[in-house]
Amino acid sequence: MREQDSATRTAVEKLYGQHQIPLSVKLEMSSIEAIKQSVAQGFGLSVLSLHSFTEAEWVSEFAALNVEHFPLHQQWYLIFPRERVLSTIAKIFIDFVLQESSQYCQSYQSASD
C-alpha cells in the first residue's frame, strides 16, 4: 500500500470506507517502483495509478484485475502562480501533458479490452 496521505491511498481508503470494508495493510511503501517490484516478485497486489506504468510494463509484466468500483478516477491539476505569464516552454509543456494524458488513457483502454 502507498504511504499515508498519498492520493492513491486516500482514494482506496475512501472507497473501502464507503462500502464498510475493513482495510488490512500488511506493507506500506512510499516508492511506486518498490511497490511494483514487490508485486512482480509475488509479494501480493496493490492499487497504483495507471500513470505509474510504462506501456511496456503494462503489456508484459502487469495486469489489471476487473474489480467492482475500479478503476478509481482522480482529478489531476497543473498549477502555476496566478499573476505569472506563462513562458512558451510552459505552454508547450501543458499542451504535451494534455495530449499525452489523452493518448495514455486511449492506450490503456485498448490494452484492457
ABEGO torsion letter per residue (X at the ends): XBBBGBAAAAAAAAAAAAAGBBBBBABBBABAAAAAAAAAAGAEBBBBBAAABBAAAAAAABBBBBBBGOBBBBBBBBBBBAABBBBAAAAAAAAAAAAAAAAAAAAAAAAAX
